[in-house]
Structures are given as structure tokens and as C-alpha cells.
Amino acid sequence: MGARMENIASNADTTKRMVVYHYKSKEALYMQVLEHVYRCLRKHELELDLSAYPPAEAIVKLVEASFDFHVSHPEFIRIVSTENMLRGRFIRQSTSIRALNQTALTLLDDILERGKKGHLFKEDAQARDVHRLISSLCVHQVANQYTFGALFENPDEFDTQNAHYRQLAVMVALRYLMI
């Protein structure tokens, strides 16, 4: 946790005393931020109303929306990466993050069940595996954009490459699921 309370207060246009008053400690503030970024992602997913779409189309919409969310919210990736470097120390202490994130699996369970009933998706497809697959492609695009880009891509084609990797994520998810 490298941020100094003075810097946090300055960036928030307030005083250190006010930050401490509201959050009690830097760790409590970090926990609030961690919960907030996950809440924003899950809210974004729920607002997609994926139950209104056929299963394959719902997967496409979910992957595209997830990819777009990650690309447009690099701060989410930064805080999740930080928490992973801390070996999940704070996320395990949260009383709400695990329950909050169950919506990701519930959402996928519904789509997968409908796809299995329609004989579109493999019977052994699991929501957790699909979530991991989607997340890995979305997170990689943001977390490794500078190193991967410097090694393998033309910096002048960022938007084209982003669109390509977004479509690749959709294709990979569908190929994993489809019978």
C-alpha cells in the first residue's frame, strides 16, 4: 500500500484529517475502494439484462461489455493487480466482496443453463471457468498493453488492435462453449 495519506487527501481536494475521520485508516480506505471497483463492474454486468437475449447472443454481449469495461477502467485492473500482489490480504477480510461477486457466476449460470437446454452449449461448461476465461482475456488486454504492445504491435494501430482482441475474446468464449 504505497499511497501516502497526504497524497490521497491532496488528490481528493481535502485534508488528511478528513480522510482519517471518514475512513479511520489507509487500509480501511483501500478496502472501500476495492469494494467499490468490484461493485461497479458487477453493476455494469447486471445492467446488461442478459436474460432478455438468446444464450449465444448473451455471451457475446457479456464478453464485449466486459472487455469494454476493463479497457475503459484501467484503475480496476490496477487495484486488482495490487490486491494480487498483496496475496488477497484485504479481499479476504471483506464481508461483502465475495457475496457481491456471486452475481457474476449467477449471471453466467443462467446463460449456460439456457444454452445447455437449447443444446447449444457443452453440458460440462461451468460458470467459474467461463468467467475465468473472459476475465483473463479482458485483464490481459489492459494489464499487459504496454509490454505486449512494445514487443509485438504497432503503437499506431491501438484502436484496430483493441477491436481485434475484443472480437478474439468473443470468438474464444463461444468456441469454448459451443457444441
C-alpha positions as CSV (number, residue, x, y, z in Angstrom):
1,M,0.0,0.0,0.0
2,G,2.3,2.7,-1.3
3,A,-0.1,5.7,-1.3
4,R,0.6,8.3,1.4
5,M,-2.5,9.7,3.2
6,E,-1.2,13.3,2.4
7,N,-1.2,12.4,-1.3
8,I,-4.7,10.8,-1.1
9,A,-6.1,13.9,0.7
10,S,-4.5,16.2,-1.8
11,N,-5.8,14.3,-4.8
12,A,-9.3,14.3,-3.2
13,D,-9.0,18.0,-2.5
14,T,-9.4,17.6,1.2
15,T,-7.2,17.2,4.3
16,K,-5.5,14.2,5.8
17,R,-7.6,14.8,8.9
18,M,-10.9,14.5,6.9
19,V,-9.7,11.3,5.2
20,V,-8.7,9.8,8.6
21,Y,-12.0,10.9,10.1
22,H,-14.1,9.2,7.4
23,Y,-12.1,6.1,6.8
24,K,-10.1,5.7,10.1
25,S,-7.0,4.3,8.3
26,K,-5.4,3.9,4.9
27,E,-6.3,0.2,4.9
28,A,-10.0,0.9,5.5
29,L,-10.0,3.4,2.6
30,Y,-8.3,0.8,0.4
31,M,-11.0,-1.7,1.4
32,Q,-13.7,0.7,0.5
33,V,-12.1,1.4,-2.9
34,L,-11.6,-2.4,-3.5
35,E,-15.3,-3.0,-2.8
36,H,-16.3,0.0,-4.9
37,V,-14.5,-1.1,-8.1
38,Y,-16.0,-4.6,-7.8
39,R,-19.4,-3.2,-7.2
40,C,-19.1,-1.0,-10.3
41,L,-18.2,-4.0,-12.5
42,R,-21.0,-6.2,-11.2
43,K,-23.5,-3.4,-11.6
44,H,-22.4,-2.9,-15.2
45,E,-22.9,-6.6,-15.9
46,L,-26.3,-6.7,-14.3
47,E,-27.5,-3.6,-16.3
48,L,-26.9,-5.6,-19.5
49,D,-30.2,-7.5,-18.8
50,L,-28.7,-10.6,-20.5
51,S,-31.7,-12.8,-19.6
52,A,-33.5,-11.0,-22.4
53,Y,-31.1,-12.4,-25.1
54,P,-30.7,-15.9,-26.5
55,P,-27.8,-17.7,-24.8
56,A,-25.1,-17.2,-27.5
57,E,-26.0,-13.6,-28.0
58,A,-25.9,-13.1,-24.2
59,I,-22.4,-14.4,-24.1
60,V,-21.3,-12.1,-27.0
61,K,-22.8,-9.1,-25.2
62,L,-21.3,-10.1,-21.9
63,V,-17.8,-10.6,-23.4
64,E,-18.0,-7.3,-25.3
65,A,-19.2,-5.4,-22.3
66,S,-16.6,-6.9,-20.0
67,F,-13.8,-6.1,-22.5
68,D,-15.1,-2.6,-22.9
69,F,-15.4,-2.1,-19.2
70,H,-11.9,-3.3,-18.5
71,V,-10.4,-1.2,-21.3
72,S,-12.2,2.0,-20.2
73,H,-11.5,1.4,-16.4
74,P,-7.8,0.6,-16.1
75,E,-8.0,1.7,-12.5
76,F,-9.9,-1.6,-11.9
77,I,-7.0,-3.6,-13.2
78,R,-4.5,-1.6,-11.2
79,I,-6.3,-2.2,-7.9
80,V,-6.9,-5.9,-8.6
81,S,-3.3,-6.3,-9.6
82,T,-2.3,-4.5,-6.3
83,E,-4.5,-6.8,-4.3
84,N,-3.0,-9.9,-6.1
85,M,0.5,-8.6,-5.2
86,L,-0.8,-8.4,-1.6
87,R,-1.8,-12.1,-2.0
88,G,-5.5,-11.2,-1.5
89,R,-4.9,-9.9,2.0
90,F,-7.7,-7.3,2.0
91,I,-10.2,-9.1,-0.3
92,R,-10.3,-12.0,2.2
93,Q,-11.1,-9.6,5.0
94,S,-14.1,-8.0,3.2
95,T,-17.5,-9.1,4.4
96,S,-19.2,-8.2,1.2
97,I,-16.9,-8.7,-1.8
98,R,-17.4,-12.4,-2.1
99,A,-21.2,-12.2,-2.0
100,L,-21.2,-9.2,-4.3
101,N,-19.2,-11.1,-6.9
102,Q,-21.5,-14.1,-6.8
103,T,-23.7,-12.2,-9.3
104,A,-21.0,-12.8,-12.0
105,L,-21.5,-16.6,-11.6
106,T,-25.2,-16.4,-11.2
107,L,-25.5,-14.4,-14.4
108,L,-23.3,-16.9,-16.2
109,D,-25.2,-19.9,-14.7
110,D,-28.4,-18.6,-16.1
111,I,-26.9,-18.1,-19.6
112,L,-25.2,-21.5,-19.5
113,E,-28.4,-23.3,-18.4
114,R,-30.4,-21.8,-21.2
115,G,-27.7,-22.7,-23.7
116,K,-27.5,-26.3,-22.4
117,K,-31.3,-26.7,-22.6
118,G,-31.2,-25.4,-26.1
119,H,-28.3,-27.9,-27.0
120,L,-26.1,-25.0,-27.9
121,F,-23.5,-25.2,-25.1
122,K,-21.5,-28.1,-23.7
123,E,-23.0,-29.9,-20.8
124,D,-19.8,-29.7,-18.7
125,A,-19.4,-25.9,-19.1
126,Q,-19.0,-24.3,-15.7
127,A,-19.7,-20.6,-14.9
128,R,-16.5,-20.2,-13.0
129,D,-14.4,-21.5,-15.9
130,V,-16.2,-19.2,-18.4
131,H,-15.8,-16.3,-16.0
132,R,-12.1,-17.0,-15.7
133,L,-11.7,-17.3,-19.5
134,I,-13.5,-14.0,-20.1
135,S,-11.6,-12.2,-17.3
136,S,-8.2,-13.4,-18.4
137,L,-8.6,-12.1,-21.9
138,C,-10.0,-8.7,-20.7
139,V,-7.5,-8.2,-18.0
140,H,-4.6,-9.2,-20.2
141,Q,-5.6,-6.5,-22.7
142,V,-5.2,-3.8,-20.1
143,A,-2.6,-5.2,-17.7
144,N,-0.1,-6.0,-20.4
145,Q,-0.9,-3.5,-23.1
146,Y,2.5,-1.6,-22.7
147,T,4.8,-4.6,-22.6
148,F,2.9,-6.7,-25.1
149,G,2.4,-3.7,-27.3
150,A,6.1,-2.7,-27.3
151,L,7.1,-6.2,-28.2
152,F,4.6,-7.3,-30.7
153,E,2.4,-4.5,-32.0
154,N,2.4,-1.2,-33.9
155,P,1.6,1.6,-31.5
156,D,-0.2,3.5,-34.3
157,E,-2.9,0.8,-34.5
158,F,-4.1,0.7,-30.9
159,D,-7.8,1.1,-31.8
160,T,-7.7,-1.5,-34.5
161,Q,-5.8,-4.0,-32.2
162,N,-8.3,-3.3,-29.4
163,A,-11.2,-4.2,-31.7
164,H,-9.3,-7.3,-32.9
165,Y,-8.7,-8.6,-29.3
166,R,-12.3,-7.8,-28.3
167,Q,-13.5,-9.9,-31.2
168,L,-11.0,-12.6,-30.3
169,A,-12.3,-12.7,-26.8
170,V,-15.8,-13.3,-28.1
171,M,-14.7,-16.0,-30.5
172,V,-12.7,-17.8,-27.8
173,A,-15.6,-17.8,-25.4
174,L,-18.1,-19.0,-28.0
175,R,-15.8,-21.7,-29.2
176,Y,-15.2,-22.9,-25.7
177,L,-19.0,-23.2,-25.0
178,M,-20.5,-24.3,-28.3
179,I,-21.2,-27.9,-29.0
